[in-house]
Amino acid sequence: GDIIVAGDDIRSDPFSSGFAGSGWRIDNAAALEVESATIRGTLSVYELLIQQIRATNGAIFVSSAAKVESASGLSASDDDGTITFEDPSNNNICPFAANDLIMMQRVNPGSLVAKDAAGGATNVIKKLVYKVASVSGKTVTVENGGYDNTTYPVEGDEFVRIGNTSNNARDGVIYLTSDDTEAPYIDIKADINSYSDWTGDAPKVRLGKLDGITDTDAGLDGSQSELYGLYSDTVRLKGHIHATSGKIGG
């Protein structure tokens, strides 16, 4: 196959690094990356680094998150109350701050067998959204977050921060998924100052499969299939661009 020699590096073409990569490389730092190796003689190792591959079902939020220890004053008709979160380190702190928008959502498979009067499934999804009014240790005072809550938090429910109404440093999240529709991709969502922003705004950045994005200004009309790449309002590249088609500045 093809081999690329670049300076002091030598690699196969194509090559991609990491656990999910392919090909091989020997770089000028004396590092070797290959698929497998057969050693007929002695292997002398001064340091052994064991890498752990971690996996998870579903998707991952990179954001503030905590599990409910208890709640008070909250009901299906009252969104004003307090939530106390678990603090495994016993430091009397929680990861949330004033004006955070926090959300929990959980599927209850057992509810699929329960039917309402019209024959539909009831309470299949438990979803709660609150706005943090204030924080005292590991207890937060919450109020309505722009969503019609039909239940209340209980011990074990897990909340994540999806935005903030006043702090730009806390109004965004990173979301990674390989299970969602049109996955896999990584989304960066920002400027989430209300629950309607969360449900209505497109991601600021999507890296991965772009089939789920419709934005004709970016050449994505919704009919693309198996298209992988980077979607963003602004991309700043320093260096080489290799392209076979497209537009720059019209």
PyMOL commands that set and color helices and strands:
alter all, ss='L'
color gray80, all
select helices_A, chain A and resi 109-113+168-170+195-200+216-218
alter helices_A, ss='H'
color red, helices_A
select strands_A, chain A and resi 2-6+9-13+25-26+32-33+59-62+65-72+81-85+100-107+125-136+139-144+158-164+173-177+185-189+205-209+228-232
alter strands_A, ss='S'
color yellow, strands_A
deselect
rebuild
show_as cartoon
